Amino acid sequence: MKFIFSAIFILISFIKLSAQDFVVKNNDEVIRGTIKGTDYYSVYISENDEKDVFLLAKDVKNFFWNGNSFLSKGFANGKNFEYRFVKVIEMGTVNLYAFGGGMLTPQVKQKKVRFSPSVGIGTGTGGFGGMGMGGGISIGGGRNSAPEPPAGASVVRYFIEKPGTGPLQEVPMKAITDEDKKAGVKAILIQKLGDKPALKATIESSTEFNSRDVINLVKAYNSN
């Protein structure tokens, strides 16, 4: 009986550990704990739920949060080159990533107290494509205050990558009703997926695209 309880305790501890958020730094050091938020330029984690650590995308390989994987990728920004986190949508011969969208800091219910400090990921003027998603940690206070999502967080941008066929490219889904943009999306998808005749025919005959269509096309490509 004592052995059974010990085995159960070890199993529960393993499950708890494996379910933790974690960040992998460039030196392969793994930081485990609870991730408190990201603005896609940095990630904020409570290491072992004891010490808060703030890391920039340029210093991180990837992190795992809420069942999703995020990678640090390099982007050209004018004459500068900077790193940002992208959420993994599909991985395989062709990779599909998302940048932005949803709440990037957890909603925390605050108790009604006279003074209640809150910690959240702040935003700045720097950003990608005018999204205005820069900045870092901000510490504020106020009654019933809660973290605010970074500016532009509701806008999701998709990027496709096929190693050996050029750099990461954006699939401009937000302007998909524009005929020129549709043609541009077709050209990108044919470049990445067009070596499979059935998929090429599907892309060429499609009259419209949305994010789900693109995700399913990439899934179909990687599964064959």
C-alpha positions as CSV (number, residue, x, y, z in Angstrom):
1,M,0.0,0.0,0.0
2,K,2.9,2.4,0.9
3,F,4.4,1.6,-2.5
4,I,1.1,2.4,-4.3
5,F,0.8,5.8,-2.6
6,S,4.4,6.6,-3.5
7,A,3.8,5.7,-7.1
8,I,0.7,7.8,-7.3
9,F,2.6,10.8,-5.7
10,I,5.4,10.4,-8.3
11,L,2.8,10.2,-11.1
12,I,0.9,13.3,-10.0
13,S,4.2,15.2,-9.6
14,F,5.2,14.2,-13.1
15,I,1.9,15.3,-14.6
16,K,2.0,18.6,-12.8
17,L,5.6,19.2,-14.0
18,S,4.9,18.2,-17.6
19,A,1.8,20.5,-17.7
20,Q,3.8,23.5,-16.6
21,D,4.5,26.4,-18.9
22,F,8.1,26.6,-19.9
23,V,10.6,28.8,-21.8
24,V,13.7,27.5,-23.6
25,K,16.4,30.1,-23.8
26,N,19.0,30.4,-26.6
27,N,21.6,28.5,-24.4
28,D,19.0,25.7,-24.0
29,E,18.3,26.5,-20.4
30,V,14.7,25.6,-19.6
31,I,12.7,27.8,-17.3
32,R,9.5,26.3,-15.9
33,G,6.7,28.0,-14.0
34,T,3.6,30.0,-15.0
35,I,3.7,32.3,-18.0
36,K,1.9,35.6,-17.1
37,G,1.8,37.1,-20.6
38,T,3.5,38.0,-23.8
39,D,3.3,40.9,-26.3
40,Y,5.0,38.8,-29.0
41,Y,8.3,40.7,-28.4
42,S,8.9,39.4,-24.9
43,V,7.6,36.8,-22.5
44,Y,6.9,37.1,-18.7
45,I,7.1,34.0,-16.6
46,S,7.0,33.3,-12.9
47,E,9.9,30.8,-12.6
48,N,8.8,27.9,-10.4
49,D,6.0,30.2,-9.4
50,E,8.5,32.0,-7.1
51,K,10.6,34.5,-9.1
52,D,9.3,36.6,-12.0
53,V,11.5,36.6,-15.1
54,F,11.2,38.9,-18.1
55,L,12.8,37.7,-21.4
56,L,13.1,39.3,-24.8
57,A,12.3,37.3,-27.9
58,K,15.9,37.6,-29.1
59,D,17.1,35.7,-26.0
60,V,14.6,32.8,-26.4
61,K,14.2,29.9,-28.7
62,N,10.6,29.0,-27.9
63,F,8.1,28.7,-25.1
64,F,5.0,26.6,-24.3
65,W,1.9,28.3,-22.9
66,N,-1.7,27.2,-22.5
67,G,-1.2,24.1,-24.7
68,N,0.4,26.2,-27.5
69,S,3.9,26.5,-28.8
70,F,5.5,29.8,-29.7
71,L,8.8,30.2,-31.6
72,S,11.1,33.2,-31.8
73,K,11.6,34.2,-35.4
74,G,13.6,37.0,-37.0
75,F,11.8,39.7,-39.0
76,A,13.3,42.5,-41.1
77,N,12.0,45.9,-40.0
78,G,13.4,48.5,-42.4
79,K,17.1,48.5,-41.9
80,N,16.7,46.7,-38.6
81,F,16.3,43.0,-37.8
82,E,14.3,42.0,-34.7
83,Y,12.9,38.9,-33.1
84,R,9.2,38.3,-32.4
85,F,7.3,35.3,-31.1
86,V,4.9,33.5,-33.4
87,K,2.3,30.9,-32.4
88,V,2.7,27.6,-34.2
89,I,-0.4,26.6,-36.2
90,E,1.1,23.9,-38.3
91,M,4.5,22.3,-38.5
92,G,5.9,20.0,-41.1
93,T,7.4,20.4,-44.6
94,V,5.5,23.7,-44.6
95,N,5.1,25.7,-41.4
96,L,2.3,28.1,-40.6
97,Y,2.4,30.6,-37.8
98,A,0.1,33.3,-36.3
99,F,1.2,36.7,-35.0
100,G,-1.3,38.5,-32.7
101,G,-4.9,37.7,-31.7
102,G,-6.7,37.1,-28.5
103,M,-5.9,38.1,-25.0
104,L,-2.1,37.9,-24.4
105,T,-2.3,38.5,-20.7
106,P,-4.6,36.4,-18.5
107,Q,-7.8,37.9,-17.1
108,V,-7.4,38.2,-13.4
109,K,-10.4,39.0,-11.1
110,Q,-9.4,41.6,-8.6
111,K,-10.9,41.8,-5.1
112,K,-12.5,45.1,-4.2
113,V,-9.8,46.7,-2.1
114,R,-8.7,50.3,-1.5
115,F,-5.5,49.8,-3.5
116,S,-4.7,46.8,-5.7
117,P,-1.5,46.8,-7.8
118,S,-1.5,44.9,-11.0
119,V,1.2,43.7,-13.3
120,G,0.8,43.3,-17.0
121,I,2.6,43.4,-20.3
122,G,2.7,47.0,-21.5
123,T,2.7,48.3,-25.0
124,G,4.8,50.9,-26.7
125,T,5.1,52.7,-30.0
126,G,7.3,50.1,-31.7
127,G,5.5,47.5,-33.6
128,F,5.1,45.4,-36.7
129,G,3.2,46.9,-39.6
130,G,1.8,49.7,-37.5
131,M,0.3,47.4,-35.0
132,G,2.0,49.2,-32.1
133,M,2.9,46.2,-30.0
134,G,6.2,47.1,-28.3
135,G,7.0,48.0,-24.7
136,G,7.6,45.8,-21.7
137,I,6.5,45.2,-18.2
138,S,4.3,47.9,-16.6
139,I,3.3,48.1,-13.0
140,G,0.1,50.0,-12.2
141,G,-2.7,50.1,-9.7
142,G,-6.3,51.0,-9.3
143,R,-9.6,49.6,-8.0
144,N,-10.6,46.4,-9.9
145,S,-7.8,46.8,-12.3
146,A,-6.9,44.0,-14.7
147,P,-4.3,43.6,-17.4
148,E,-5.2,45.1,-20.8
149,P,-4.4,43.3,-24.1
150,P,-1.7,44.9,-26.2
151,A,-2.9,47.3,-28.9
152,G,-3.6,45.3,-32.1
153,A,-3.9,42.0,-30.2
154,S,-7.3,41.3,-31.9
155,V,-5.6,41.3,-35.4
156,V,-4.2,38.0,-36.4
157,R,-1.6,37.8,-39.1
158,Y,-0.5,34.6,-40.7
159,F,2.9,33.7,-41.9
160,I,3.9,30.7,-44.0
161,E,7.4,29.1,-44.3
162,K,8.8,26.3,-46.4
163,P,12.6,25.9,-45.8
164,G,14.5,26.2,-49.0
165,T,11.9,28.3,-50.9
166,G,12.8,31.7,-49.5
167,P,12.0,33.7,-46.3
168,L,8.9,33.7,-44.1
169,Q,6.0,35.3,-46.0
170,E,2.8,36.8,-44.8
171,V,-0.5,35.5,-46.1
172,P,-2.6,38.7,-46.1
173,M,-5.8,37.3,-44.8
174,K,-7.2,40.6,-43.5
175,A,-7.5,42.0,-47.1
176,I,-8.7,38.8,-48.7
177,T,-11.8,40.5,-50.3
178,D,-9.5,42.5,-52.5
179,E,-9.0,40.8,-55.9
180,D,-5.3,41.8,-56.0
181,K,-4.8,40.4,-52.6
182,K,-6.5,37.2,-53.5
183,A,-4.2,36.8,-56.4
184,G,-1.3,37.4,-54.1
185,V,-2.4,34.8,-51.7
186,K,-2.9,32.3,-54.5
187,A,0.7,33.0,-55.8
188,I,2.1,32.4,-52.3
189,L,0.2,29.2,-51.7
190,I,1.1,27.9,-55.2
191,Q,4.8,28.7,-54.5
192,K,4.7,26.7,-51.2
193,L,2.2,24.0,-51.9
194,G,2.0,23.8,-55.8
195,D,4.3,20.9,-56.2
196,K,1.3,18.7,-55.3
197,P,-1.0,18.8,-58.4
198,A,-4.3,18.2,-56.5
199,L,-3.6,21.0,-54.0
200,K,-2.5,23.3,-56.8
201,A,-5.7,22.7,-58.7
202,T,-7.7,23.4,-55.5
203,I,-5.9,26.7,-55.0
204,E,-6.3,27.8,-58.6
205,S,-10.0,27.1,-58.6
206,S,-10.7,28.7,-55.3
207,T,-12.6,32.0,-55.5
208,E,-12.0,33.0,-51.9
209,F,-9.8,32.2,-48.9
210,N,-10.1,32.5,-45.2
211,S,-7.7,31.5,-42.4
212,R,-9.4,28.1,-42.0
213,D,-9.0,27.4,-45.7
214,V,-5.2,28.2,-45.6
215,I,-4.8,26.1,-42.4
216,N,-6.5,23.1,-44.0
217,L,-4.4,23.4,-47.2
218,V,-1.2,23.4,-45.2
219,K,-2.5,20.4,-43.1
220,A,-3.3,18.5,-46.3
221,Y,0.1,19.2,-47.7
222,N,2.0,18.1,-44.6
223,S,-0.2,14.9,-44.3
224,N,0.7,13.6,-47.8
